[in-house]
Amino acid sequence: MAKHEARRLTLKEFLAEGTAPHVRVSDRFNGGSFMDCHCRIFAETGIWIEELVPAFQKLDAHLAAANEKTVKTLSPDFA
């Protein structure tokens, strides 16, 4: 993996760049958390978008709190 200069961007700045960086995700990356993905993308590209952190933390908390009752309620055909 090539070293990239760390860049802290806002979401608006990132979207204004027009092209997304190429990110290689290893074949071992299956699932995981939103924050884990954010950290992996930072390691690969050097890009960190601080305003995504609270959203990803909340999404990860919701995933961690999921239980069988929630799954059955949301996806009765799946559970």
N, C-alpha and C positions, 0 to 999 in steps of 0.2 A: 504494500500500500504506500503510495506516495505521500509525503508530508505536505500538508496544506497550511497556509497561513490562516490562523483563526480569524474569523470575521463574524462580528455580532451584527445581525441585520434585523430590521423590523420585518414583519410579514409584508408590508407594503413595499419595502425596498427589494425584498426577495422576488415578489411578483413582478416588479418593474424591470427586473433583469431580462425578462423575456424568454430565456432558455433555462431549463432546469439542469443542474449538473448531473452527469452520469454517476449513478451509485450502484456499486456491485454489492449485492446482499448474498452472503455465503449460503450454501445449500443447507447449512445447519440452522438458519434463521427460519423458524416456523412457529408462528405465534409470538409469544413474548409480550412485552408491554409497550404502550405508546412511548413512554420515556426511554425505554431500552432502544427502541427504533430511532428516536431523536438523537440519542447518544451515539448510536452506530453511524447515523448519517453525518454527525459532527466529526467523528473519527475519520470517515471516508472523504468528506469534502471541506472540513474546516468551518462550515456554516452553522451558526447557532442562532436560533430565533427565540429569544427570551419570552415573548408574549405567548408562545405555544405551551410553555411549561405548565402554567396553572390548568389549562384545558386538558393536557395530557395527564396530569396528576389526578384530576377529577375523573377522567375516563378510566384510568388504572384503578382508582378506588372503587368505582362502580363494578368493574370486572372482578375485583377481589371479593366484593360483597355478594356477588351472585351466588345463589344456592339453588337447590333442586326445585323449590317452590317457585322461585322467580322464573326459572327456565320453563317449568310447566305452564306458568301463567302466560308468559310471552310466546312460547312455542309449544302448544299442547300436542301438536303432531310430532314434534321432534323428541320430546322427553319420554 
